[in-house]
Amino acid sequence: MSAFDSLAAAYDADFTERPIARWLRERTHDWLLTLFMPGAYVLELGSGTGEDAAFLIENSIEVTVTDASQDMLVQARQKLEEKAAFASLDINALPDDIAGPFGGVFANFGVLNCTDDWKALAEWLAERIPVGGKAAFCVMAPYCAWEVIWHGLHLDLQTATRRWREAHFEPDEQTRIRIHYPSVRQITRAFAPYFRRTRVLPLGIVLPPSDIYGVIEKRSRLLRTLLAWEKRLHWPPLANFADHYWIEFERV
Ligand SMILES: C[S@@+](CC[C@H](N)C(=O)[O-])C[C@H]1O[C@@H](n2cnc3c(N)ncnc32)[C@H](O)[C@@H]1O
């Protein structure tokens, strides 16, 4: 049983379909299409409900869709039907039976935050991705400025500083998993023996994290202004201060 099982059925309504999340995801789709060409065969980690795989498949990219949550995989199978291959894959217990080779790998929206052994993951991926292959990850950043300022101003210091302390994800009373917030440097170092970093970008530097979407989404003029600024502020040094950062590598 995965901590994310209980979120699976409502995940699209609660996150995927939210206007800000949709806009951010579209941005990651643009970036994915600069990495993976039609005809490529890629591995997705922590696929959730298969939203990104659906997009890549529409663009003639073949995807093996994996997740540790069986319920997420059920949702992904419903969305993608026979168009993808599916496998259970826990990034904390990497399996031998997924062999590749893959032209690349990606994991969107916080999957890499569910482990702290990025070195083992990089090594496992390096065995399955030949030289020249690409990797892209969207990681929750360690110093989200929005979160610190917003919750700080509301005198909720627990939430404002939650990424700096031992953080857990507790979707219900029975399940609890540790969440890690690695910096760009930590991920770069863990991948360095096998992968060369090629790009890093902030994602959600002007736009807020998901628990604050509602505040912004009901103010359409403000939302339009923030979207415009988000597009402009793609300066790499801001990556650690955004809600997420996008990091790309090439297998060397
Ligand atoms: C925030 S969701 C993101 C889902 C999807 N990538 C997206 O963009 O909407 C995090 C995903 O990571 C998966 N996950 C959590 N821990 C995992 C692990 N140890 N191994 C593989 N997937 C995991 C969850 O089941 C969930 O689908």
The ligand as an ORCA input file, in Angstrom:
! r2SCAN-3c Opt
* xyz 0 1
  C       2.732     14.678     -6.417
  S       2.451     13.182     -7.248
  C       2.959     13.562     -8.922
  C       2.274     12.668     -9.909
  C       2.574     12.953    -11.372
  N       3.982     12.803    -11.671
  C       2.110     14.319    -11.769
  O       2.885     15.044    -12.370
  O       0.945     14.650    -11.527
  C       3.779     12.157     -6.690
  C       3.717     10.770     -7.303
  O       4.860     10.036     -6.867
  C       4.449      8.730     -6.542
  N       5.391      8.197     -5.565
  C       5.485      8.486     -4.244
  N       6.473      7.784     -3.668
  C       7.017      7.025     -4.654
  C       8.062      6.083     -4.692
  N       8.758      5.765     -3.581
  N       8.361      5.493     -5.863
  C       7.675      5.805     -6.990
  N       6.650      6.677     -7.021
  C       6.331      7.280     -5.865
  C       3.059      8.896     -5.976
  O       2.323      7.696     -5.977
  C       2.493      9.964     -6.886
  O       1.883      9.400     -8.013
*
